Amino acid sequence: MTRRPMAPAMPLNGPRFNEFIQSPKVRVIDENGENLGVMYTREAMAQAAEVGLDLVEVSPNADPPVAKFLDVGKFKYEAQKKANLARKTQKTQEIKEIKMRPNIDDHDYDVKMRNILKFIGEGDKVKVTLRFRGRELSHGQLGMQLLQRVQQDAAEVAKVESYPRMEGRQMLMVLSPK
């Protein structure tokens, strides 16, 4: 029993190349970036093979699709390197939480404000949580005044994303960088 050689698998990710290009005609660009015009896919594959490269579909949605003479392995490697670099340089925005009490002292307030401004400066959002205990709950206006003071002190660098609201025994406000 003789086995037939297996055909290469259709690329799952990345561009289509050589025999996987489904269009009968393609617009061809050679290895030097010169436009060779529209030609049959088989003819273009033969020309690419003569140069020792693959025919790679770079713009499959064009009419006709645009294909280029490239080395597929090198093309995929460079695309992967570019994606890794983009992922490495992107900044994820975190939510930092600052907890306060309605009857906070001036020095403690200054320390909390310094931390809020530092977090905002680093590009993070800040969730200011004001905890009420016992009878403090009946003086919600004190908490509202404190959060408005925080809002005014951070107005130069931050904007209010979520205005102060009560959730159970705590009042919440979210600030984000301008």
Contacts in CASP RR format, 6 or more apart in sequence:
PFRMAT RR
TARGET T0000
AUTHOR 0000-0000-0000
METHOD contacts of the structure
MODEL  1
MTRRPMAPAMPLNGPRFNEFIQSPKVRVIDENGENLGVMYTREAMAQAAE
VGLDLVEVSPNADPPVAKFLDVGKFKYEAQKKANLARKTQKTQEIKEIKM
RPNIDDHDYDVKMRNILKFIGEGDKVKVTLRFRGRELSHGQLGMQLLQRV
QQDAAEVAKVESYPRMEGRQMLMVLSPK
8 19 0 8 1.000
10 16 0 8 1.000
10 20 0 8 1.000
11 17 0 8 1.000
11 20 0 8 1.000
14 76 0 8 1.000
14 79 0 8 1.000
15 56 0 8 1.000
15 57 0 8 1.000
15 58 0 8 1.000
15 60 0 8 1.000
15 72 0 8 1.000
15 75 0 8 1.000
16 22 0 8 1.000
16 56 0 8 1.000
16 57 0 8 1.000
16 60 0 8 1.000
17 54 0 8 1.000
17 55 0 8 1.000
17 56 0 8 1.000
17 57 0 8 1.000
17 72 0 8 1.000
18 45 0 8 1.000
18 48 0 8 1.000
18 54 0 8 1.000
18 55 0 8 1.000
18 72 0 8 1.000
19 45 0 8 1.000
21 41 0 8 1.000
21 45 0 8 1.000
21 55 0 8 1.000
21 57 0 8 1.000
21 65 0 8 1.000
21 67 0 8 1.000
23 41 0 8 1.000
23 64 0 8 1.000
23 65 0 8 1.000
24 40 0 8 1.000
24 41 0 8 1.000
25 38 0 8 1.000
25 39 0 8 1.000
25 40 0 8 1.000
25 41 0 8 1.000
25 64 0 8 1.000
26 38 0 8 1.000
26 39 0 8 1.000
26 41 0 8 1.000
26 44 0 8 1.000
26 55 0 8 1.000
26 57 0 8 1.000
26 64 0 8 1.000
26 65 0 8 1.000
26 66 0 8 1.000
26 67 0 8 1.000
27 35 0 8 1.000
27 37 0 8 1.000
27 38 0 8 1.000
27 62 0 8 1.000
27 64 0 8 1.000
27 65 0 8 1.000
27 66 0 8 1.000
27 67 0 8 1.000
28 35 0 8 1.000
28 36 0 8 1.000
28 37 0 8 1.000
28 38 0 8 1.000
28 39 0 8 1.000
28 44 0 8 1.000
28 47 0 8 1.000
28 55 0 8 1.000
28 67 0 8 1.000
28 68 0 8 1.000
28 69 0 8 1.000
29 35 0 8 1.000
29 36 0 8 1.000
29 58 0 8 1.000
29 66 0 8 1.000
29 67 0 8 1.000
29 68 0 8 1.000
29 69 0 8 1.000
30 36 0 8 1.000
30 47 0 8 1.000
30 51 0 8 1.000
30 68 0 8 1.000
30 69 0 8 1.000
31 51 0 8 1.000
31 53 0 8 1.000
31 68 0 8 1.000
31 69 0 8 1.000
31 70 0 8 1.000
33 68 0 8 1.000
36 44 0 8 1.000
36 47 0 8 1.000
38 64 0 8 1.000
41 55 0 8 1.000
41 67 0 8 1.000
44 55 0 8 1.000
44 67 0 8 1.000
45 55 0 8 1.000
47 69 0 8 1.000
48 54 0 8 1.000
48 55 0 8 1.000
48 69 0 8 1.000
51 69 0 8 1.000
53 69 0 8 1.000
53 70 0 8 1.000
53 71 0 8 1.000
54 69 0 8 1.000
54 70 0 8 1.000
54 71 0 8 1.000
54 72 0 8 1.000
55 67 0 8 1.000
55 68 0 8 1.000
55 69 0 8 1.000
56 67 0 8 1.000
56 68 0 8 1.000
56 69 0 8 1.000
56 70 0 8 1.000
56 72 0 8 1.000
56 75 0 8 1.000
57 65 0 8 1.000
57 66 0 8 1.000
57 67 0 8 1.000
58 66 0 8 1.000
58 67 0 8 1.000
58 68 0 8 1.000
58 70 0 8 1.000
59 65 0 8 1.000
59 66 0 8 1.000
91 123 0 8 1.000
93 123 0 8 1.000
93 124 0 8 1.000
93 125 0 8 1.000
94 124 0 8 1.000
94 125 0 8 1.000
95 124 0 8 1.000
95 125 0 8 1.000
95 126 0 8 1.000
95 127 0 8 1.000
95 174 0 8 1.000
96 119 0 8 1.000
96 124 0 8 1.000
96 125 0 8 1.000
96 126 0 8 1.000
96 127 0 8 1.000
97 126 0 8 1.000
97 127 0 8 1.000
97 128 0 8 1.000
97 129 0 8 1.000
98 112 0 8 1.000
98 115 0 8 1.000
98 116 0 8 1.000
98 119 0 8 1.000
98 126 0 8 1.000
98 127 0 8 1.000
98 128 0 8 1.000
98 129 0 8 1.000
99 129 0 8 1.000
99 130 0 8 1.000
99 131 0 8 1.000
100 109 0 8 1.000
100 112 0 8 1.000
100 128 0 8 1.000
100 129 0 8 1.000
100 130 0 8 1.000
100 131 0 8 1.000
100 146 0 8 1.000
101 130 0 8 1.000
101 131 0 8 1.000
101 132 0 8 1.000
101 133 0 8 1.000
101 136 0 8 1.000
102 130 0 8 1.000
102 132 0 8 1.000
102 136 0 8 1.000
102 139 0 8 1.000
102 140 0 8 1.000
102 142 0 8 1.000
102 143 0 8 1.000
102 146 0 8 1.000
103 136 0 8 1.000
103 142 0 8 1.000
104 112 0 8 1.000
104 146 0 8 1.000
113 150 0 8 1.000
113 153 0 8 1.000
113 154 0 8 1.000
116 126 0 8 1.000
116 128 0 8 1.000
116 150 0 8 1.000
116 154 0 8 1.000
116 158 0 8 1.000
116 175 0 8 1.000
117 154 0 8 1.000
117 157 0 8 1.000
119 126 0 8 1.000
120 126 0 8 1.000
120 154 0 8 1.000
120 157 0 8 1.000
120 158 0 8 1.000
120 175 0 8 1.000
120 176 0 8 1.000
120 177 0 8 1.000
121 157 0 8 1.000
121 177 0 8 1.000
123 177 0 8 1.000
124 177 0 8 1.000
125 161 0 8 1.000
125 174 0 8 1.000
125 175 0 8 1.000
125 176 0 8 1.000
125 177 0 8 1.000
126 158 0 8 1.000
126 174 0 8 1.000
126 175 0 8 1.000
126 176 0 8 1.000
127 172 0 8 1.000
127 173 0 8 1.000
127 174 0 8 1.000
128 147 0 8 1.000
128 150 0 8 1.000
128 172 0 8 1.000
128 173 0 8 1.000
128 174 0 8 1.000
128 175 0 8 1.000
129 170 0 8 1.000
129 171 0 8 1.000
129 172 0 8 1.000
130 143 0 8 1.000
130 146 0 8 1.000
130 147 0 8 1.000
130 164 0 8 1.000
130 170 0 8 1.000
130 171 0 8 1.000
130 172 0 8 1.000
130 173 0 8 1.000
131 169 0 8 1.000
131 170 0 8 1.000
132 140 0 8 1.000
132 143 0 8 1.000
132 169 0 8 1.000
132 170 0 8 1.000
132 171 0 8 1.000
133 169 0 8 1.000
136 142 0 8 1.000
137 169 0 8 1.000
140 166 0 8 1.000
140 171 0 8 1.000
143 164 0 8 1.000
143 171 0 8 1.000
144 164 0 8 1.000
144 171 0 8 1.000
147 164 0 8 1.000
147 171 0 8 1.000
147 173 0 8 1.000
148 164 0 8 1.000
150 173 0 8 1.000
150 175 0 8 1.000
151 160 0 8 1.000
151 173 0 8 1.000
151 175 0 8 1.000
154 175 0 8 1.000
157 177 0 8 1.000
157 178 0 8 1.000
158 175 0 8 1.000
158 176 0 8 1.000
158 177 0 8 1.000
158 178 0 8 1.000
159 175 0 8 1.000
159 176 0 8 1.000
159 177 0 8 1.000
159 178 0 8 1.000
160 173 0 8 1.000
160 174 0 8 1.000
160 175 0 8 1.000
161 174 0 8 1.000
161 175 0 8 1.000
161 176 0 8 1.000
162 172 0 8 1.000
162 173 0 8 1.000
162 174 0 8 1.000
163 173 0 8 1.000
164 171 0 8 1.000
164 172 0 8 1.000
164 173 0 8 1.000
165 171 0 8 1.000
165 172 0 8 1.000
165 173 0 8 1.000
END
